[in-house]
């Protein structure tokens, strides 16, 4: 008999509109957790209400109210497997109005994936004093989630264009903050991604998830 797989709960957190649900939905699709036909169905339904770019987010945003508003209200659970592990993804809402739901989701997690929007203006809004990037990182640590992967999303945005300088700037600023919170920065992995395009979300992200375990 083969070795039993390690089970791990991952909570996806971050500032509102950082692309959490899109990145998570795309990752689940790439890992075989959902088939192409379902994604195409979501794409068609999303396009019908003028939100074609939400097709991956709809993997997780099941409630009609969430789909129409384009934000995550409740926590969403989804499972996928890698060769060594079984992951349960907990997609927590980023919107401040639903912070209680975010806390509920985070309290169940073994590790956190902090999604950051790399686009000009969006990163700054999230990391600002009132941004949910700071709030969610602090809450995750306070709730006992000591392992973290930081995904720098929207690297394909025209204001970033996969720029190394912008990525380095984000890594430096986020590292400084999460170190103050209490995280061991040496053990936090940063990954540049595009949740929409799926860039750097294949094998590299799989190995990052395993690293977190």
N, C-alpha and C positions, 0 to 999 in steps of 0.2 A: 504493500500500500504506500501511496505517496505521502509526503509530509503534509499535515493539515495546514491550510493557509492561515496567515495572520489576518485577523479582522481589525479594521481601523475605521473610526468615525472621523470624518473631515468636515469642519464647518467652513463655509465660504462667507467671508465678511468683507466690508469695505464701504466706502462712501456711496451715496445714492448715485446711480447712473455710471458707476465705474465699469459696468459690464459684467457683473458677477454672474447673473443668470445666463447670459449669452456664452461666456467662457465655460461655465460649468456644463451647460447643455451640449456645447460643442465637444467638450472632453468626453462626456458620456457617449455621445455619438461615435467619436473616434475609437473609443474602447469597446464598442459593440453593444452598449447598453440599450440602444434604440436603432431601429432599421431605417434605411434610406427612404422607404415609402412613407413612414410616419413623418420624417422631416419634411418631405415634399408636401404632405398634407398640411402641416403646420405653416409652411411657406405660403401655400395657397390661401389658407384662412387668414393669415396675418396680412397678406397683400389686399384682401378684400376689405379690411378696415384701415388700409393705408399705413400699415406697420410691417412691411415686408422684412425689415432688418431684425425683427424680433423672433424669427423662426426657431433659433436655438434656445432662446429664453423660454419659449413656450413648452419645451421639454419639461420644465420645472414649474412654470407659472400656470397652473391648471385652472385656477379660479377665474371665472368670467370677468369679475371686477378687476383682477390683476391684468388680464390681457388687454382690456380696454384702456386702462390707465397707464399700462406699460411699466408698472413697478411691482415688486414682490411684497405682498402683505403678510402672508403666512410663511411658516418654514416649510420647505419641501425636502423630501427624502428620496434618494435614488441610490441604487447599488450598481457597481461594476467591478470587474476583476482584472488583476494583473497576474502574471505567472506565479507570483509569490503571495499576493495579498487579495483580500476582499475589502473593498472600500464602500462605506456608506457615506454619501455626500449629503450634507445638511446645508441647504441654501438659505441663508438668513436674510431678512429684509434690511436694506440699507437706509430706508427712509426713517427719519427721526420719529415720526408718528407711530411707528411700529417697533419701537425699541424693546418692548417687553417680549415680543416674539423673537427678536434677535437674541436676547438673553437666554430664553428657553432653549433655542437651538444650540447656542454656544456651550451651555452647561452640559450637553450630552457628548461633546467632542473630545477626541484624543489629540487632535492637532488642528491648527487653523491655516486656511489659505487666505491671505489678505490680498484682495484684488485692488490694484491702484490704477487709475486712469492716467496714462502718461501724457495725454494731450495738454498743450499749453492752456493754462487757466483751470483745467479740470483737476490736475494734480494739486495745484495751489489751493483750490477750494477745499479739497479733501483733507489736506495736511494743515489747513488753517486752524486757529484756536477753536472754531466752532464746527470743524469738519468731522465727519464720521470716521475718517481714516484713523485719527488719533483716538477717538472715543471707542471704536471697535477693538483696536489693538490693546488699549488699556483694559477694557471689559474682558477680553479673551484671557489676558494674563491673570486678572483678578479672579476669574472663574476657574483658574487652575489649568488652562490650556497653555502649556509651556513650550510646545513645539510649533513652529511656524514656518510656512513657505510664503514668500512675497512674490506675487505675479505682477509684473509691470505690464499692464494691458494697454491696448490701443497703440502699440508701437507702430502700427501701419498708418496712424493718423497723419494727415498732411503737415501738421505742425511739428511732428516728431520725425517721420520718415526713417524709422529705425536708427536714429542718431545715437552713437555711442556716448556723446557728451551729455545728452539729455538723460540717458539711462544712468550714467554715472552720477549725475546730479541728484536723481531720485533716490538711488541706492544710498548715497551719502546722507541725505536729509532724513530718510526713513530709518536708516540704521541708528542715527543719533537719537531719534525719538524713541524707538522701541528699546534701545539700551537703557534710557532713562526709566522706562516703564518697568524694566527688570529682565528683559529677554537677553540671553547670551547670543550676541550678534554673530559670533564665530560659528554658531550652529544653525543660523537662519539662512536658508537658501533663497537667493533672488533669481527670478527667471523672467526674461523679456518675452512677451507673447502678444499675439493678436487673437483675441477670443472669437472675432468674427471670421477672419481668414483661416484660423486654425494653425497659424505659424508657431512653431516651437512647442506644439502640444501633442506630439507623438511620443517617440521613445524618450526624448530628453525629459519631458514632464513626468513620464512614468518613473524614471529613475529618481527624479526629485521626490516624488511621493514615497517611494520606498526608502529614500534617505531619511525622510521625516519619521519613519517608523523605527 
